[in-house]
Amino acid sequence: MFGKLYLIATPIGNLGDITYRAVEILKKVDIIAAEDTRHSLKLLNYLDISKPMISYHRHNEDTKTETLINLLKEGKNIGLIPDAGTPGISDHGEEVVKQAIEIIPIPGACALINALIASGLNTKEFAFYGFLPLEKKLRNEKMEDIQKQKKTIIFYEAPHRLEKTLAELLDRFGNIEIVIAKELTKIHESFIRGRIEDILPTLKDVKGEYIILLEMHSKTEKQIEVETLNQMTLEEQYKYYENQGMNKKDIIKRIAKNNKVPKDEIYKKFI
C-alpha cells in the first residue's frame, strides 16, 4: 500500500502562521522531506516535533525524487516542506508530485497571495512569474510576455537585483505605478507604492525578500510613445528626440531599439 505525500505550507516569516492541521500532519508523518534540514529543524524544535528528515530541494530533485517514491511505495507517509511558503510555488516539489500516487495539500502561507491581497491592485486576474530568468534572451521573452498581459503581474526579486530590475521596468514600460512588498509577516514588513521614478531614489540599504506587483490593464506611457514613433519616419524620430535635448549617440541607440534594427544601420544614416 502506497504512503501519502503531504505538501505542507510553512510560515513565510512569523512562526505563528503555521496551521493546526500542518502541526498535526507533521507529528503524524513518518519522514519529513525538507528543503534545508537545518532551517526546518528550527521550526520543528519550535513545534516540539522530532522526526527523521531527508534533504530535498531544487538542486537534488533529479536524484532524490526516486528515493522519496521508493519510501512511498514502502508505505511511508512523507511530509514535504519548503523553507518558507507553499511547496511547488517557485520551490521544489513538482517532480515528486508528478510520480506520487496520493497527494494531499496542507494549505497555509503563500507570499505572492499575501502580497496581492494587500497591494490594492486588481485581484480578479493575475499572472505569477516566479523569479524572472537572468539569461538575457529568456528574460526578454518574459518581459515581452508581461507586456501583452492585461492583468496584475507578480514576481519575486532578490535584493541585489531590485534596483536594476526596476530600472529595466522603467525603460520598457515607462513610469508606471507599482507595488513592492518586503519581508512579509516579518518585523520589517512593508509595502512601497508609487511610480518607479519616485521609488528608485528612496531605495537604501536594500535587504530581504521582495515581491514586485504591477498592473498591465492598459497601454503604458512607454507603449504609447513607441507606437507613436513607429508611425514616424526615421528622420522625424530623430527630430523628436533631438527636441527633447538628447545627444546624437543616445538618439541613435533609442531609434535602433524602438525599430529593432542594428545601431550601425541607424548610425550610417545620420552620420
C-alpha positions, 0 to 999 in steps of 0.5 A: 500500500502506497504512503501519502505525500503531504505538501505542507505550507510553512510560515513565510516569516512569523512562526505563528502562521503555521496551521493546526492541521500542518502541526498535526500532519507533521507529528503524524508523518513518518519522514519529513522531506525538507528543503534545508534540514537545518532551517526546518529543524528550527521550526520543528524544535519550535513545534516540539516535533522530532522526526527523521528528515531527508534533504530535498530541494531544487538542486537534488530533485533529479536524484532524490525524487526516486528515493522519496517514491521508493519510501512511498511505495514502502508505505511511508507517509512523507511530509514535504516542506519548503523553507518558507511558503507553499511547496511547488510555488517557485520551490521544489516539489513538482517532480515528486508530485508528478510520480506520487500516487496520493497527494494531499495539500496542507494549505497555509502561507503563500507570499505572492497571495499575501502580497496581492491581497494587500497591494490594492491592485486588481485581484480578479486576474493575475499572472505569477512569474516566479523569479524572472530568468537572468539569461538575457534572451529568456528574460526578454521573452518574459518581459515581452510576455508581461507586456501583452498581459492585461492583468496584475503581474507578480514576481519575486526579486532578490535584493541585489537585483531590485534596483536594476530590475526596476530600472529595466521596468522603467525603460520598457514600460515607462513610469508606471505605478507599482507595488513592492512588498518586503519581508512579509509577516516579518518585523520589517514588513512593508509595502512601497507604492508609487511610480518607479521614478519616485521609488528608485531614489528612496531605495537604501540599504536594500535587504530581504525578500521582495515581491514586485506587483504591477498592473498591465490593464492598459497601454503604458506611457512607454507603449504609447510613445513607441507606437507613436514613433513607429508611425514616424519616419526615421528622420522625424524620430530623430527630430523628436528626440533631438527636441527633447535635448538628447545627444546624437549617440543616445538618439541613435541607440533609442531609434535602433531599439524602438525599430529593432534594427542594428545601431550601425544601420541607424548610425550610417544614416545620420552620420 
